[in-house]
Amino acid sequence: MDQNEAKEAYITKVSHLIEIYGLA
């Protein structure tokens, strides 16, 4: 996996977690 891909996957995952906790 490319470093840029890994960074994007991490950002997407974190953003999703923030959405979940933001609604909690």
mmCIF entry with sequence, helices, sheets and N, C-alpha, C, O atoms, coordinates in Angstrom:
data_MODEL
# 
_entry.id   MODEL 
# 
_entity.id                         1 
_entity.type                       polymer 
_entity.pdbx_number_of_molecules   1 
# 
_entity_poly.entity_id                      1 
_entity_poly.type                           'polypeptide(L)' 
_entity_poly.nstd_linkage                   no 
_entity_poly.nstd_monomer                   no 
_entity_poly.pdbx_seq_one_letter_code       MDQNEAKEAYITKVSHLIEIYGLA 
_entity_poly.pdbx_seq_one_letter_code_can   MDQNEAKEAYITKVSHLIEIYGLA 
_entity_poly.pdbx_strand_id                 A 
# 
loop_
_entity_poly_seq.entity_id 
_entity_poly_seq.num 
_entity_poly_seq.mon_id 
_entity_poly_seq.hetero 
1 1  MET n 
1 2  ASP n 
1 3  GLN n 
1 4  ASN n 
1 5  GLU n 
1 6  ALA n 
1 7  LYS n 
1 8  GLU n 
1 9  ALA n 
1 10 TYR n 
1 11 ILE n 
1 12 THR n 
1 13 LYS n 
1 14 VAL n 
1 15 SER n 
1 16 HIS n 
1 17 LEU n 
1 18 ILE n 
1 19 GLU n 
1 20 ILE n 
1 21 TYR n 
1 22 GLY n 
1 23 LEU n 
1 24 ALA n 
# 
_struct_asym.id          A 
_struct_asym.entity_id   1 
# 
_struct_conf.conf_type_id            HELX_P 
_struct_conf.id                      HELX_P1 
_struct_conf.pdbx_PDB_helix_id       AA1 
_struct_conf.beg_label_comp_id       GLN 
_struct_conf.beg_label_asym_id       A 
_struct_conf.beg_label_seq_id        3 
_struct_conf.pdbx_beg_PDB_ins_code   ? 
_struct_conf.end_label_comp_id       LEU 
_struct_conf.end_label_asym_id       A 
_struct_conf.end_label_seq_id        23 
_struct_conf.pdbx_end_PDB_ins_code   ? 
_struct_conf.beg_auth_comp_id        GLN 
_struct_conf.beg_auth_asym_id        A 
_struct_conf.beg_auth_seq_id         3 
_struct_conf.end_auth_comp_id        LEU 
_struct_conf.end_auth_asym_id        A 
_struct_conf.end_auth_seq_id         23 
_struct_conf.pdbx_PDB_helix_class    1 
_struct_conf.details                 ? 
_struct_conf.pdbx_PDB_helix_length   21 
# 
_struct_conf_type.id          HELX_P 
_struct_conf_type.criteria    ? 
_struct_conf_type.reference   ? 
# 
loop_
_atom_site.group_PDB 
_atom_site.id 
_atom_site.type_symbol 
_atom_site.label_atom_id 
_atom_site.label_alt_id 
_atom_site.label_comp_id 
_atom_site.label_asym_id 
_atom_site.label_entity_id 
_atom_site.label_seq_id 
_atom_site.pdbx_PDB_ins_code 
_atom_site.Cartn_x 
_atom_site.Cartn_y 
_atom_site.Cartn_z 
_atom_site.occupancy 
_atom_site.B_iso_or_equiv 
_atom_site.pdbx_formal_charge 
_atom_site.auth_seq_id 
_atom_site.auth_comp_id 
_atom_site.auth_asym_id 
_atom_site.auth_atom_id 
_atom_site.pdbx_PDB_model_num 
ATOM 1  N N  . MET A 1 1  ? 0.852   -1.202 0.000  1.00 0.00 ? 1  MET A N  1 
ATOM 2  C CA . MET A 1 1  ? 0.000   0.000  0.000  1.00 0.00 ? 1  MET A CA 1 
ATOM 3  C C  . MET A 1 1  ? 0.889   1.254  0.000  1.00 0.00 ? 1  MET A C  1 
ATOM 4  O O  . MET A 1 1  ? 1.915   1.321  0.675  1.00 0.00 ? 1  MET A O  1 
ATOM 5  N N  . ASP A 1 2  ? 0.457   2.211  -0.765 1.00 0.00 ? 2  ASP A N  1 
ATOM 6  C CA . ASP A 1 2  ? 1.136   3.495  -0.894 1.00 0.00 ? 2  ASP A CA 1 
ATOM 7  C C  . ASP A 1 2  ? 0.959   4.302  0.412  1.00 0.00 ? 2  ASP A C  1 
ATOM 8  O O  . ASP A 1 2  ? -0.050  4.162  1.103  1.00 0.00 ? 2  ASP A O  1 
ATOM 9  N N  . GLN A 1 3  ? 1.918   5.114  0.724  1.00 0.00 ? 3  GLN A N  1 
ATOM 10 C CA . GLN A 1 3  ? 1.831   5.912  1.963  1.00 0.00 ? 3  GLN A CA 1 
ATOM 11 C C  . GLN A 1 3  ? 0.645   6.887  1.885  1.00 0.00 ? 3  GLN A C  1 
ATOM 12 O O  . GLN A 1 3  ? -0.039  7.121  2.881  1.00 0.00 ? 3  GLN A O  1 
ATOM 13 N N  . ASN A 1 4  ? 0.415   7.441  0.710  1.00 0.00 ? 4  ASN A N  1 
ATOM 14 C CA . ASN A 1 4  ? -0.698  8.374  0.522  1.00 0.00 ? 4  ASN A CA 1 
ATOM 15 C C  . ASN A 1 4  ? -2.037  7.660  0.709  1.00 0.00 ? 4  ASN A C  1 
ATOM 16 O O  . ASN A 1 4  ? -2.969  8.217  1.290  1.00 0.00 ? 4  ASN A O  1 
ATOM 17 N N  . GLU A 1 5  ? -2.122  6.432  0.216  1.00 0.00 ? 5  GLU A N  1 
ATOM 18 C CA . GLU A 1 5  ? -3.352  5.633  0.383  1.00 0.00 ? 5  GLU A CA 1 
ATOM 19 C C  . GLU A 1 5  ? -3.604  5.364  1.857  1.00 0.00 ? 5  GLU A C  1 
ATOM 20 O O  . GLU A 1 5  ? -4.731  5.485  2.336  1.00 0.00 ? 5  GLU A O  1 
ATOM 21 N N  . ALA A 1 6  ? -2.552  5.000  2.570  1.00 0.00 ? 6  ALA A N  1 
ATOM 22 C CA . ALA A 1 6  ? -2.679  4.700  3.998  1.00 0.00 ? 6  ALA A CA 1 
ATOM 23 C C  . ALA A 1 6  ? -3.162  5.943  4.744  1.00 0.00 ? 6  ALA A C  1 
ATOM 24 O O  . ALA A 1 6  ? -4.012  5.855  5.630  1.00 0.00 ? 6  ALA A O  1 
ATOM 25 N N  . LYS A 1 7  ? -2.613  7.097  4.377  1.00 0.00 ? 7  LYS A N  1 
ATOM 26 C CA . LYS A 1 7  ? -2.997  8.353  5.017  1.00 0.00 ? 7  LYS A CA 1 
ATOM 27 C C  . LYS A 1 7  ? -4.482  8.642  4.764  1.00 0.00 ? 7  LYS A C  1 
ATOM 28 O O  . LYS A 1 7  ? -5.208  9.037  5.677  1.00 0.00 ? 7  LYS A O  1 
ATOM 29 N N  . GLU A 1 8  ? -4.923  8.444  3.527  1.00 0.00 ? 8  GLU A N  1 
ATOM 30 C CA . GLU A 1 8  ? -6.328  8.691  3.207  1.00 0.00 ? 8  GLU A CA 1 
ATOM 31 C C  . GLU A 1 8  ? -7.250  7.737  3.937  1.00 0.00 ? 8  GLU A C  1 
ATOM 32 O O  . GLU A 1 8  ? -8.307  8.141  4.423  1.00 0.00 ? 8  GLU A O  1 
ATOM 33 N N  . ALA A 1 9  ? -6.859  6.473  4.020  1.00 0.00 ? 9  ALA A N  1 
ATOM 34 C CA . ALA A 1 9  ? -7.672  5.476  4.721  1.00 0.00 ? 9  ALA A CA 1 
ATOM 35 C C  . ALA A 1 9  ? -7.786  5.850  6.200  1.00 0.00 ? 9  ALA A C  1 
ATOM 36 O O  . ALA A 1 9  ? -8.853  5.719  6.801  1.00 0.00 ? 9  ALA A O  1 
ATOM 37 N N  . TYR A 1 10 ? -6.672  6.320  6.783  1.00 0.00 ? 10 TYR A N  1 
ATOM 38 C CA . TYR A 1 10 ? -6.661  6.730  8.193  1.00 0.00 ? 10 TYR A CA 1 
ATOM 39 C C  . TYR A 1 10 ? -7.584  7.929  8.406  1.00 0.00 ? 10 TYR A C  1 
ATOM 40 O O  . TYR A 1 10 ? -8.378  7.945  9.347  1.00 0.00 ? 10 TYR A O  1 
ATOM 41 N N  . ILE A 1 11 ? -7.482  8.919  7.544  1.00 0.00 ? 11 ILE A N  1 
ATOM 42 C CA . ILE A 1 11 ? -8.325  10.107 7.661  1.00 0.00 ? 11 ILE A CA 1 
ATOM 43 C C  . ILE A 1 11 ? -9.805  9.740  7.546  1.00 0.00 ? 11 ILE A C  1 
ATOM 44 O O  . ILE A 1 11 ? -10.638 10.242 8.301  1.00 0.00 ? 11 ILE A O  1 
ATOM 45 N N  . THR A 1 12 ? -10.122 8.862  6.596  1.00 0.00 ? 12 THR A N  1 
ATOM 46 C CA . THR A 1 12 ? -11.514 8.441  6.407  1.00 0.00 ? 12 THR A CA 1 
ATOM 47 C C  . THR A 1 12 ? -12.035 7.736  7.649  1.00 0.00 ? 12 THR A C  1 
ATOM 48 O O  . THR A 1 12 ? -13.155 7.989  8.093  1.00 0.00 ? 12 THR A O  1 
ATOM 49 N N  . LYS A 1 13 ? -11.213 6.847  8.210  1.00 0.00 ? 13 LYS A N  1 
ATOM 50 C CA . LYS A 1 13 ? -11.606 6.085  9.401  1.00 0.00 ? 13 LYS A CA 1 
ATOM 51 C C  . LYS A 1 13 ? -11.827 7.023  10.587 1.00 0.00 ? 13 LYS A C  1 
ATOM 52 O O  . LYS A 1 13 ? -12.826 6.910  11.297 1.00 0.00 ? 13 LYS A O  1 
ATOM 53 N N  . VAL A 1 14 ? -10.900 7.939  10.793 1.00 0.00 ? 14 VAL A N  1 
ATOM 54 C CA . VAL A 1 14 ? -11.009 8.888  11.905 1.00 0.00 ? 14 VAL A CA 1 
ATOM 55 C C  . VAL A 1 14 ? -12.243 9.781  11.731 1.00 0.00 ? 14 VAL A C  1 
ATOM 56 O O  . VAL A 1 14 ? -12.976 10.023 12.690 1.00 0.00 ? 14 VAL A O  1 
ATOM 57 N N  . SER A 1 15 ? -12.467 10.265 10.517 1.00 0.00 ? 15 SER A N  1 
ATOM 58 C CA . SER A 1 15 ? -13.630 11.120 10.264 1.00 0.00 ? 15 SER A CA 1 
ATOM 59 C C  . SER A 1 15 ? -14.926 10.372 10.573 1.00 0.00 ? 15 SER A C  1 
ATOM 60 O O  . SER A 1 15 ? -15.867 10.942 11.126 1.00 0.00 ? 15 SER A O  1 
ATOM 61 N N  . HIS A 1 16 ? -14.962 9.094  10.210 1.00 0.00 ? 16 HIS A N  1 
ATOM 62 C CA . HIS A 1 16 ? -16.144 8.269  10.466 1.00 0.00 ? 16 HIS A CA 1 
ATOM 63 C C  . HIS A 1 16 ? -16.359 8.091  11.970 1.00 0.00 ? 16 HIS A C  1 
ATOM 64 O O  . HIS A 1 16 ? -17.491 8.156  12.451 1.00 0.00 ? 16 HIS A O  1 
ATOM 65 N N  . LEU A 1 17 ? -15.279 7.870  12.702 1.00 0.00 ? 17 LEU A N  1 
ATOM 66 C CA . LEU A 1 17 ? -15.392 7.717  14.158 1.00 0.00 ? 17 LEU A CA 1 
ATOM 67 C C  . LEU A 1 17 ? -15.880 9.017  14.791 1.00 0.00 ? 17 LEU A C  1 
ATOM 68 O O  . LEU A 1 17 ? -16.695 8.986  15.714 1.00 0.00 ? 17 LEU A O  1 
ATOM 69 N N  . ILE A 1 18 ? -15.395 10.152 14.310 1.00 0.00 ? 18 ILE A N  1 
ATOM 70 C CA . ILE A 1 18 ? -15.827 11.449 14.838 1.00 0.00 ? 18 ILE A CA 1 
ATOM 71 C C  . ILE A 1 18 ? -17.327 11.629 14.593 1.00 0.00 ? 18 ILE A C  1 
ATOM 72 O O  . ILE A 1 18 ? -18.041 12.132 15.460 1.00 0.00 ? 18 ILE A O  1 
ATOM 73 N N  . GLU A 1 19 ? -17.804 11.219 13.415 1.00 0.00 ? 19 GLU A N  1 
ATOM 74 C CA . GLU A 1 19 ? -19.240 11.320 13.127 1.00 0.00 ? 19 GLU A CA 1 
ATOM 75 C C  . GLU A 1 19 ? -20.047 10.484 14.103 1.00 0.00 ? 19 GLU A C  1 
ATOM 76 O O  . GLU A 1 19 ? -21.053 10.951 14.638 1.00 0.00 ? 19 GLU A O  1 
ATOM 77 N N  . ILE A 1 20 ? -19.618 9.258  14.340 1.00 0.00 ? 20 ILE A N  1 
ATOM 78 C CA . ILE A 1 20 ? -20.324 8.355  15.259 1.00 0.00 ? 20 ILE A CA 1 
ATOM 79 C C  . ILE A 1 20 ? -20.358 8.948  16.672 1.00 0.00 ? 20 ILE A C  1 
ATOM 80 O O  . ILE A 1 20 ? -21.418 9.022  17.293 1.00 0.00 ? 20 ILE A O  1 
ATOM 81 N N  . TYR A 1 21 ? -19.192 9.370  17.174 1.00 0.00 ? 21 TYR A N  1 
ATOM 82 C CA . TYR A 1 21 ? -19.146 9.922  18.529 1.00 0.00 ? 21 TYR A CA 1 
ATOM 83 C C  . TYR A 1 21 ? -19.838 11.274 18.612 1.00 0.00 ? 21 TYR A C  1 
ATOM 84 O O  . TYR A 1 21 ? -20.353 11.639 19.669 1.00 0.00 ? 21 TYR A O  1 
ATOM 85 N N  . GLY A 1 22 ? -19.857 12.009 17.531 1.00 0.00 ? 22 GLY A N  1 
ATOM 86 C CA . GLY A 1 22 ? -20.539 13.299 17.506 1.00 0.00 ? 22 GLY A CA 1 
ATOM 87 C C  . GLY A 1 22 ? -22.050 13.140 17.658 1.00 0.00 ? 22 GLY A C  1 
ATOM 88 O O  . GLY A 1 22 ? -22.721 14.022 18.196 1.00 0.00 ? 22 GLY A O  1 
ATOM 89 N N  . LEU A 1 23 ? -22.582 12.013 17.184 1.00 0.00 ? 23 LEU A N  1 
ATOM 90 C CA . LEU A 1 23 ? -24.018 11.750 17.287 1.00 0.00 ? 23 LEU A CA 1 
ATOM 91 C C  . LEU A 1 23 ? -24.396 11.117 18.616 1.00 0.00 ? 23 LEU A C  1 
ATOM 92 O O  . LEU A 1 23 ? -25.564 11.145 19.003 1.00 0.00 ? 23 LEU A O  1 
ATOM 93 N N  . ALA A 1 24 ? -23.430 10.550 19.314 1.00 0.00 ? 24 ALA A N  1 
ATOM 94 C CA . ALA A 1 24 ? -23.682 9.829  20.566 1.00 0.00 ? 24 ALA A CA 1 
ATOM 95 C C  . ALA A 1 24 ? -24.067 10.810 21.679 1.00 0.00 ? 24 ALA A C  1 
ATOM 96 O O  . ALA A 1 24 ? -24.318 10.393 22.810 1.00 0.00 ? 24 ALA A O  1 
# 
